[in-house]
Amino acid sequence: MTREEFFTRFNDNAVILQSVAANLTNDKDRAYSLYHETVYQALKALHSISDGRTFRAWLVSIMRQVFLKRFNEFAH
């Protein structure tokens, strides 16, 4: 997947990702930060996705991983 394809697909799922981030954090600023960290982490892992049909699930999985990592860091 090229970067252009990534951003097209990402933009198609932006509203859903923003909703997931809001539901995970219950805080507007943290949701914004989580959303952007997800973009960053997904771009770093772009080589790992080969099937466009699972793109949304892949993004949500990355978002959950970022959220859990932050939660664990905050808890300790």
Legacy VTK file of the C-alpha trace (Angstrom):
# vtk DataFile Version 3.0
C-alpha trace
ASCII
DATASET POLYDATA
POINTS 76 float
0.000 0.000 0.000
1.359 3.403 -0.919
1.230 6.449 1.342
-1.392 7.964 -0.954
-3.580 4.864 -0.647
-3.034 4.904 3.106
-4.227 8.480 3.479
-7.228 7.911 1.213
-8.306 4.891 3.242
-7.462 6.608 6.513
-9.597 9.618 5.606
-12.464 7.268 4.715
-12.296 5.935 8.298
-11.478 9.176 10.123
-14.921 9.708 11.683
-15.028 6.156 13.020
-11.505 6.450 14.454
-12.347 9.749 16.119
-15.398 8.113 17.666
-13.365 5.160 18.940
-10.769 7.533 20.404
-13.491 9.550 22.138
-15.053 6.391 23.572
-11.722 5.093 24.840
-10.593 8.308 26.488
-13.746 10.194 27.475
-11.670 13.350 27.053
-11.541 15.597 23.986
-7.836 16.458 24.232
-6.745 12.895 24.937
-8.914 11.616 22.093
-7.267 14.115 19.739
-3.826 13.004 20.884
-4.734 9.308 20.601
-6.080 9.829 17.080
-2.857 11.501 15.941
-0.624 8.970 17.641
-2.577 6.278 15.787
-1.796 7.971 12.464
1.882 8.072 13.376
2.046 4.447 14.504
0.058 3.243 11.482
2.440 5.019 9.120
5.382 3.384 10.859
3.715 -0.027 10.436
2.440 0.575 6.910
4.572 -2.269 5.575
2.689 -4.755 7.764
-0.715 -4.414 6.086
-1.255 -6.147 2.802
-5.029 -6.601 2.693
-7.093 -3.433 2.293
-10.237 -5.213 3.454
-8.941 -5.318 7.024
-7.672 -1.735 7.060
-10.221 -0.371 9.549
-9.711 -3.270 11.967
-5.946 -2.793 11.659
-6.266 0.909 12.542
-8.558 0.255 15.494
-6.148 -2.410 16.729
-3.277 0.074 16.578
-5.389 2.659 18.415
-6.210 0.200 21.181
-2.553 -0.757 21.534
-1.545 2.913 21.830
-4.316 3.529 24.361
-3.370 0.519 26.485
0.311 1.449 26.401
-0.523 4.944 27.638
-2.872 3.568 30.282
-0.206 1.209 31.593
2.409 3.983 31.656
-0.001 6.246 33.535
-0.916 3.523 36.040
2.705 2.811 36.969
LINES 1 77
76 0 1 2 3 4 5 6 7 8 9 10 11 12 13 14 15 16 17 18 19 20 21 22 23 24 25 26 27 28 29 30 31 32 33 34 35 36 37 38 39 40 41 42 43 44 45 46 47 48 49 50 51 52 53 54 55 56 57 58 59 60 61 62 63 64 65 66 67 68 69 70 71 72 73 74 75
